Amino acid sequence: MARFIFITGGVVSSLGKGLMAASLAALLQARGYKVRIRKFDPYLNVDPGTMSPYQHGEVYVTDDGAETDLDLGHYERFTGVSAHQSDNVTSGRIYQTIITKERRGDYLGATVQVIPHVTDAIKDFAKADLGDLDFVICEIGGTVGDIESLPFMEAIRQLRNELGRGQSISVHTTLVPYIAAAGELKTKPTQHSVRELTSLGIQPEVLVCRCEHPLPDSERAKIAAFCNVRKSAVIPALDASSIYAVPLTYHAVGLDDEVLKAFGIEGAAAPDLTKWEDINDALENPEGEVTIGVVGKYVGLQDAYKSLNEALVHGGIANRVKVHIKWIDAEVFEGDDSELASQLEPMHAILVPGAFGERGAEGKIAAVRFARERNVPYFGICFGMQMACIEEARAAGIEGASSTEFGETPEPVVGLITEWMSEEGIQKREEGGDLGGTMRLGAYEAKLDGNSRVASIYGKTTISERHRHRYEVNTHYVEPLEKGGLVFSGMSPDGQLPEIVERPDHDWFVGVQFHPELKSRPFDPHPLFASFIEAAVKQSRLV
Ligand code: GLN
């Protein structure tokens, strides 16, 4: 039977709970255990798919087509375990399920209440599809004391009681702030936060204390005494040099040891951390550096492109170079070509990532033109592929080439997909339909042309990649675009949907309709990112 680890946070948000959960999972895995991580989000959106990347960061898409919290990306990158729809749930989804059942009459006249109906639904979610797992790590979003997280806390309390002794633990993350004027670390916020948690019936076994200065022994002892936790289980968590150093730093301060001890597990195998040491060695001792210009829309908030950022770092690990990312707001290129040269000339490669809406589109098309004309490595992802096709269409003399995403156009080089095949059969969409959960989502296969650059990069001709888009390059334009030198080297298995375009006459120019960044992992960098960074390294020798 799987053991449960419940992770909560207190004092403030942004304490890196997700990274802690992912690191703990990696450490348990390194000891040979089978682990899965789940995220409970207390907000009322059914999923984060309709939330602005400005507010909520990236929407992470799973193979089975769920739009989930970006923490699931960390989980996958750290554990290599692909997340499922069933690994992320929000209050919105729980209520939606319950209300649908209530309308159907499934509750047979009962009054439907938070306790037991909502809490039962949360418990069912936590316990679903566990298979032969050793540990399930459940991270609760938000901060202890939030009104919205109360049903989740209550469900954990009940579940811990039902699971019985030794089957679950609670790990609580808090902040130990440093007051410069007094020159002291303060433990009071941690004490209050643990008191809040225990008042909900949950006594933590392990405390993870984020601090900017080392936590003296005396303060650890004080926290232990006030919070009813073993002193060795008060884990100090200082900032790490990179996120990939976090598993090693948590191991050094005893996190995984304390977790096993709290379960009463003795004599567990020592973790094999070689792959983490190798990654950190590559990150800390690069043999060169490159700068990639990412021309996008949400450049002010890097969480909006979390997986992209990480995939570029992984490409750097594959080539043993440090990757600098310059985030460039596409709008600066609109109507002013001098900006193009001054901003893009110093770049060793250019990337246009996924995006929604018209704002900045013309600037991105200008960046594609610059990359094509100057033979600078170009990688277009989703929207970035669509813009590359529009750019080529205009270069081929198709005036007014555009996307129907931006309104009606006489030349819809990119248009709305209204019908396509998925594993569940034919999918249909219409103009003006629901926005939530209705895109082409999740993993789809593509067939690659055996003679293409991408086939040699992947080393195979059938691939499966994750999608999240509503529009598609229109196959009516394949012929004129190919005449201009853009080759459609990857298509959906039925030949209807363009998946990849590339330019054989260019050093490295690839556009993909999917999101390869979602499948890149530090110890298994995505081949397209490894190859793109390799091209940037070559370019850096020319500049
Ligand atoms: N907005 C475009 C579409 O819906 C591209 C989406 C994306 O880049 N993820 O097709």
Boltz pocket constraint, residues with backbone or C-beta under 6 A from the ligand:
constraints:
  - pocket:
      binder: B
      contacts: [[A, 353], [A, 354], [A, 355], [A, 356], [A, 357], [A, 381], [A, 382], [A, 383], [A, 384], [A, 405], [A, 468], [A, 469], [A, 470], [A, 471], [A, 472]]
      max_distance: 6.0
